[in-house]
Amino acid sequence: MALRPHVRSYSANKAARVFGFDRQPAEYRNLLWMLFTDPELRQVIADWPTQAPRILSSFRRDYARADGDPIIAIQVKEHSAHSPDFFQWWRRHEVDAPRQGVRALELDGLGKVGFEHTRLIVDEGRHLRLVVYSVQETDLRPKPSPAGWLAKERNSRLAAATARPRPARRAAGE
């Protein structure tokens, strides 16, 4: 999340459909604003109650570096006035380390899809960041526990070993 998280450019076909950028006037195509005020976007962000505070924490980290930028202070007041969740979580003063990892989105017709994301610094002085999302190669379906997998693997090896025909034993002296 950058200090001015306005969406400058996006794929009209894909990103607009997923994030709903076209539902917002240009001045409100701000991911932080949309995250806390757009109920449709809340449905897209899987595990929103966990993800939203993390994203806000990332914004707070950049806010601390802004050294009292009045535009950002106005943005915080506006967000606080329009979103009780933003207001409540902003008052916690939580700041997480920069994150990269996986964020899941609930996509129509596809269900939960994982996206690996990373932040790239474009211009530190102007607080410009580029966040890159790419589809995660593995799916997000629940995985069996390692213990369950090991037991299944052991059982399949045992079954394979007992199913093989054994060579006939030679009599002593043959």
N, C-alpha and C positions, 0 to 999 in steps of 0.2 A: 504494500500500500504506500503510495507516495503522498506527500502533503497536499497536493492538488490532484486528487485521484479522478480527474475528468477524463472521460474517454475521448481521445482525439481521433481515433481511426478504428474501424472494426469491419469485419466481413458482414455485409448486409444480410446475406443469406443465412449464415450460421450463427454468428454471435448475436445478431439482433433477435433471432428466434429463441436462443437459449436465455440471454440476459434481459431481453425486452428493451433494448436501447431505443427502439423506435416508439415505445410508449412514452418516452420522456422528451420534453423540449431540450434542445441542445444545452442550455445552461444547467439542466439537471441531469445530464448524462455523466454522473459522478458515481463511481461504484460505492463509495461510502454512503452517500445519500440514498442511493437505491437499495443498498443492503438493509438499511434501517427503516425505509419508508415504503418500499414496494412489496406488497404482500405476495405478489406472484413470484418475485425473485426469492423471497423467503422459502417458497416451496421448492425452488430449484436447488438451493444450497442444502445438500444432505447434512443432517445433524446441525442445523442452523444455530441452535442454542449453544453449541460448543464452538462452531466456526466463527460466528459473528464477534464474540469477545476477543478471539485471537486476532482477527483482522483489525479490530479497533485498537488492540494493544500495539500492533505494528504501526498504525497511524500515530499513536501516542509517542512512540519512540522517535519518529520523524518530527513530530510536533515539538518535542523537547529540544531538538537541534535547530529549530526555526528561530529561536531567540526572539520570541514575542512578535512574530509577524502578525500585523493587525488583520490581514485578510483571513488568515487561518483562525484567528480568535473569533472573527465574525462567523466563519463556517461552523465552528464548534457550537456557538450560541444558537445558530439556526438549526443545527442537527438536534441539539438538546431540546429545543422548543417543539420539534415535530416528532420526536421519537422517545417515548418513556424508557425504552431499553437502552438507547444511546445515552440518555441522561444518567440512568442508574449505573451503567458500566463505566462511563467516563469518570464518575466520582470515585471509582475504586483505585484509580492511579496505577493500574497494572501495566507493566511493560515487559514484553517477551523479547527474546533474542530474535534476530532475523531468521525467518523460516523459509525452508524449501521442503517440499515433500509432496504429499498427495492430498488433493481435495476432491471430494466426491460430489457429483451433481446428479440430480434426479431428472432424467431427460425423457420427454414423452416418447412412448413406444420402445424405449431402450431400458428403462429402469435406472438403477444406480450405475454410474460410469465414473471411474477414477481418472483424474487428470494429475499428472506430475506437474509441479509448478516451481519456478525459480524466479527470483528477482535479479534483474541486472541494473546496475547503476549507469544511467545515461549521462547525467550531469549532477554531481554531488552538491555543488553550490546552489543550483536552482531546484534541488530536491526532485529531480526527474528520475523516475524508475520505469523500467519496462518489465512487466510480469509476463512470463511465457508459460502457457499451458499446453501440454501435449498429452494425448490419450495414453493412459497407463497400459502397458503391454499385458499385464495380468488382470484378470477380472476381480471384482470385489465380492464374489460369492463366498460365503463362509467356508473356511478351509478346515479339514479335519485336524484334530489336535495331533501334535507329534507323537504322543503315546498311542493314540488310536491308529495312526498311520503305521507305526512300527509294529504294532500287534497284527495289523492286517497283512503287512509285508511278511512277517514271520510265519503267519498261518498259510499264506499262499505258497511260500517256499516249502513248508512242511508238507502241504498237500501235493505239490509237484514232486517232491522226493518220494513220497509213498505211492504215487501213481505210476512211477517208472517201473518197467519190468526189470527185475534183477537178474544178472547173469547166473547161470546154474553154477553151483559150487562143484569144484572138482574133488573127487575122492582122494584121500591121502595116497601118495605113491603113483598117481597118474602122471 
